[in-house]
Amino acid sequence: MAAQSLQIPTSASKVLNHRRNFSSATPVTYLSVGVPSRRSKTLTLRAVLSEKSSPTAPPIATGIGCFTKSPDGYLYCDDVRVQEVIEAVDRSPFYLYSKAQITRNFEAYRESLQGLRSIIGYAIKANNNLKILEHLRELGSGAVLVSGNELRLAIRAGFDPTRCIFNGNGKLLEDLVLAAKEGVFVNIDSEFDLENIVAAARLTGKVVRVLLRINPDVDPQVHPYVATGNKNSKFGIQNEKLQWFLDAIRSYQPDIKLVGAHCHLGSTITKVDIFRDAAILMVDYIDQIRSQGFELEYLNIGGGLGIDYYHAGAVLPSPMDLINTVRELVHSRDLNLIIEPGRSIIANTCCFVNRVTGVKSNGTKNFIVVDGSMAELIRPSLYGAYQHIELVSPPPLMLKFLPSMLLVLCVSLRTS
Ligand SMILES: *Cc1c(COP(=O)(O)O)cnc(C)c1O
């Protein structure tokens, strides 16, 4: 990731700062702009705003999160005109992030967890930009990993390994060895996964702290591609085999130590009752497991909180709503709560800025061709996801001369 010197042709009140560590004494808007470059590196643009207010009219809040449309038709990211960023960046398309919004999203989780012993593990697969990972780590986040490379990335970003959780049904022995050395939590997903975890513990001479991934079989009421906590899921142990797993784990002590139970229901969940239903079942499992002498300390309820994709002002549950539905349960069993938010930390902080290449017609339908593609934004073509599109600048009078810029509000989710 290369820091790049970029000129923002803008008012005197905006100062570019190319230093690696800029002081945050003045309000800072951080713009990390990921541009696919020839050497597939990412350019980083940092813009620092002075305390003087911008001469452009302050945006009226008609958007979500950090993105707002002002009455003059310009789109803002916090108080920076996206158009100005476009002019400063010599490539297209690019991703634009609001550091302030990432902070706000994380703080909303932290606030909701006041009074509980907890770990917030950011699910790296939601967006693995190193600068974003470093920022979340600085805020106190842990990390949720679903591959060996994500584990390596988390280590590189400096996450505290004891606040990291290694998930997945295909964890490789070499990756588990690294996880064991680093001391991250590891989820047991299957019989063979358990064997590999034990092998990694023995190879490294470390005690691996493990959680059992259980499928509470609660319907998350989401697209089937992003439902992961039901009985037919490819993730987690077969619940009927719980006793087999407990006996096996006991026989492998002290190489591994069972410390908790995990579930992840799916993504884009918009009803917090679903989390509560799952937590009730999970606490039942924890009671059962504890009754056999295991000292479970952690309940991990996964991630999956939805966001307002439609920008229609829908009132969606907040992190506080989510935690409130499970708070008493967690207290009643004296548990540490682990949560694994991905999308709800990053989605509304990011846009994918495209340029219109041209307009064409097949006789019955007009197409606006942009320079972004499913390589950068896979969700619509993967599972027909709705993607909100906004113009960055006011449209010219005639449709024929379409505005040169289109903005696509973007979540760069790779898998689910
Ligand atoms: C994807 C994933 C998450 C995060 O899901 P979001 O919908 O992005 O919050 C959390 N935990 C696990 C195990 C995951 O695979």
The ligand as an SDF file (V2000), in Angstrom:
LIG
                    3D

 15 15  0  0  0  0  0  0  0  0999 V2000
  -19.1460  -13.0460    7.5760 C   0  0  0  0  0  0  0  0  0  0  0  0
  -19.0190  -13.3940    8.9820 C   0  0  0  0  0  0  0  0  0  0  0  0
  -19.2940  -12.4430    9.9660 C   0  0  0  0  0  0  0  0  0  0  0  0
  -19.7270  -11.0270    9.6530 C   0  0  0  0  0  0  0  0  0  0  0  0
  -20.9790  -10.9630    9.0680 O   0  0  0  0  0  0  0  0  0  0  0  0
  -21.6140   -9.5070    8.7280 P   0  0  0  0  0  0  0  0  0  0  0  0
  -22.9060   -9.8090    8.0970 O   0  0  0  0  0  0  0  0  0  0  0  0
  -20.6520   -8.8560    7.8030 O   0  0  0  0  0  0  0  0  0  0  0  0
  -21.7250   -8.7700   10.0260 O   0  0  0  0  0  0  0  0  0  0  0  0
  -19.1640  -12.8110   11.2850 C   0  0  0  0  0  0  0  0  0  0  0  0
  -18.7860  -14.0490   11.6360 N   0  0  0  0  0  0  0  0  0  0  0  0
  -18.5070  -14.9960   10.7060 C   0  0  0  0  0  0  0  0  0  0  0  0
  -18.1080  -16.3450   11.1540 C   0  0  0  0  0  0  0  0  0  0  0  0
  -18.6180  -14.7010    9.3640 C   0  0  0  0  0  0  0  0  0  0  0  0
  -18.3660  -15.6580    8.4460 O   0  0  0  0  0  0  0  0  0  0  0  0
  1  2  1  0
  2  3  1  0
  2 14  2  0
  3  4  1  0
  3 10  2  0
  4  5  1  0
  5  6  1  0
  6  7  2  0
  6  8  1  0
  6  9  1  0
 10 11  1  0
 11 12  2  0
 12 13  1  0
 12 14  1  0
 14 15  1  0
M  END
$$$$
